[in-house]
Amino acid sequence: MSLFANYSVSMKLFEQVGVGLFLLSSGLLWAQDNTPSMPVPAPQVPALTGLAANPDPMLIPPPVSGQVFPTLFTSEERSNYLRGGLAFTSAYTNNALGSVNGEPVSDIAYSVFPTVALDETTPRMHTLVNYAPGFTFYQRTSSRNEQDQNASIDFAYRLSPHVTFSARDLFQKSSNVFNQPDLASAEGVSGGAAVANFSVIPPIADRLSNSGNVGIVAQIAANAMVGASGIFTNLHYPNEAEVPGLFDTSSQAGEVFYSLRVSPMHYLGVTYQYQRLLSYPTGGENETQTQAVLFFYTLYPNSRFSISFFGGPQYANAGPQLSGSTAVLSAASRSWNPAAGASLSWQRRVTTLAMSYSHIISNGGGLPGAVRLDNASLSIRQQLTRTLRASLTGGYAQNDLLTSAVPNDNGHTLSATPILEQQFRQHVTVQLGYTRLHQDYSNVPVISQTPDTNREFISVSYEFSRPLGR
């Protein structure tokens, strides 16, 4: 009985303690709910500065990018693929050799181009390689038959999150500048201040051209970027007897720039540019050096649309114009010249448009010295239907020699090429095109007597592609 009594007493004591604890906790909760809450101070977080304040990478403005504007529709863009194919082109030209006995010589050419392209993208690297060797045969002038080479490479490597190295090279070996497997996409438009001058175009003749650039850019702050690049061009005629009045030329250039992103749409900057321009008239060498400080502005309504302007003073130091070992054709000269330019690039799903204009001192493009170059370029592509596309490329170039003892040594080039492109099924494409070329260079015999060229061509190509890594 004692155990039961003790148990009853314990239970009553437990119940009383439990009720007391319940009442106490209820009172505390009531007091807490009716007491004004005090704000808890937020932890102090340091303000973001530098690149962390704006992680969006800056774009490289066209005046200093060293790249050509895209010609592909956004619907055509793809990466990580291997592409190959075969292109066959037949072309008629009414001016194959220039004037012979006072009359132009017409001819028909047949070309075969195997093509291969590689586009590979990784988190840090992008590589795009195109190669198209080939053979060109002429029906009447078989002595100008040619083994062709068309090659290009674009390479970019991200050294760190904000530093990128890039390189680009374009090489062509052909007897005709228009003889390429895909002329619609080969003629690029650039918004840069230092561009290759290949505007003087001879009739059919052996010709090697090469242009390229290497550069490095670093985003040093949230809205600031610096960069440096080197640019080179070479033009070589293996047989000068085929191109009387034209000569080999080359150029080397270097530039450094600073670019400031004022807002997401507006970029300002300045660049310093140095050029060494060389030409090689028979037995001689002419050299011109230039220095320029150019200010630029680029408007980006969006990442696929840009409008750019650049301008500033350019100083030229032209050495004496020599021919042979001792003959001096003109004295050395020094001059200040205005340099300016503008460009526009617009890329949509079924449309691309690129145009540019520049007034700058450049290599002669085959003439015997450096020139004041006024150059305008245009490229338009439009998807008309699901399988039909149209394009138009063209340009105008005025070349005025800096120093010349020969009157009327200047000249200009005007060209236009419309193309219709029809795709059959998935792999076969047919191109129909026409090129109109007019040139006026009175002291270039291979051009002056027959200044106009008309070229009609048809190209049939078969192409396949395979994705990489699958």
PyMOL commands that set and color helices and strands:
alter all, ss='L'
color gray80, all
select helices_A, chain A and resi 2-33+50-53+62-65+142-144+183-186+240-242+445-448
alter helices_A, ss='H'
color red, helices_A
select strands_A, chain A and resi 81-93+99-100+103-104+107-121+125-138+146-160+163-174+207-221+224-236+248-263+266-280+286-302+305-318+321-323+327-330+333-347+351-362+371-383+388-401+411-424+428-441+452-467
alter strands_A, ss='S'
color yellow, strands_A
deselect
rebuild
show_as cartoon
